[in-house]
Amino acid sequence: MTIRVGILHPSHYVAGNSRWIDDFVDPDAGYVFEKVKRGARGDDWHKRGSTTTLGEWRSHFRQSYEGMSRDYDVVVANFPPLIFACCLWKLLLRRRTRVVGWTFNFGPASRSRLAPAAGRVLRAAARLVTHSRSEIPYYAKAFGLSEEKLLFVPLQQGDINAAPVPEAGSGYVIAMGSAGRDYGLLMRAVRDLGRKVIVIAKPALLEGLDIPSNVELRSGLTLAECRDLAAGASVMAVPLDASAEASGQVTFLAAMALNVPIVATAGAGTQDYLEDGVSAVLVPADDADAFAKALARLLDDDEMRTALAGRAHRRWMEQYSDAAAGRNLVQVLDGVTGRHEAPSPVH
């Protein structure tokens, strides 16, 4: 029997690129996918703010209503606003459609006083997918959900076509991203590094920091420009804070795909993806001295950089690539549709 699955993603518009991991599912897996697109293109999803605006909520509810009104066996909704909206429509419309929430990353919103009320709606989901194992008990407690409803599935990173930037200089370190970053720690760590460091981040995250002379700040770059700079770096630095919410995965998965060695803070974001001394160098949170020593050691050891990057790249291909994500999606769908026993964490 073929099972119909609706895919809802906030970046899927009537016009434009609407690819997602369902495009990498084996055609013989028994699922037919259809993307439910937004009616009009708004601001670039990747450039939006951290807070969902009223206009964005209207768009999410329209898109989710469209998805939940159709004759799908399963709806896969991406990111918290669409997940919540689909669950609410499921209750209001009394639909039997199973809702799978993908990238259930509420972050600081999970600490809101409204979290328990939101949890009563989210219970309508068949499965809520997180990209960090440590977030399962955290979100279960915050929203009053059973841990069995939440499932860890690795975040995916597709192939990256990048052209290293020659004018950036050789032997530089790059750091990028915003969520959960500790750029104060990075500035302390690289002050005496003796190498150029490029930091790509929102200016607000860097306000008030003492910026060393070897650090170059950039912002407002396109995704392609960021990836070109990353591809030419000797090391990707991912300084993370000690938050319970996972962060940094998008950045270090891109480094793994690009064959760039990684120095990162050990924590919720890294524990499911990186292994110290095998696929990255991991250091304790809030330890600038350890971060500095790790960067210096890696920059001075060509063989170590090559070995770490190679092992990380192989792990990306096996577990975090588009092909791997397509297999993971099938496993989750098999669980919620009863084709097979509901899976334990995918990896």
Helices and strands as residue ranges (DSSP letters): E 3-13, G 21-24, G 27-29, E 31-38, G 45-47, H 54-69, E 74-78, H 80-93, E 98-102, G 107-111, H 115-122, E 127-130, H 135-143, G 147-149, E 150-152, G 166-168, E 173-176, H 183-190, E 197-200, H 203-206, E 215-218, H 223-231, E 235-238, H 249-258, E 262-265, E 281-283, H 288-299, H 302-315, I 316-320, H 322-337
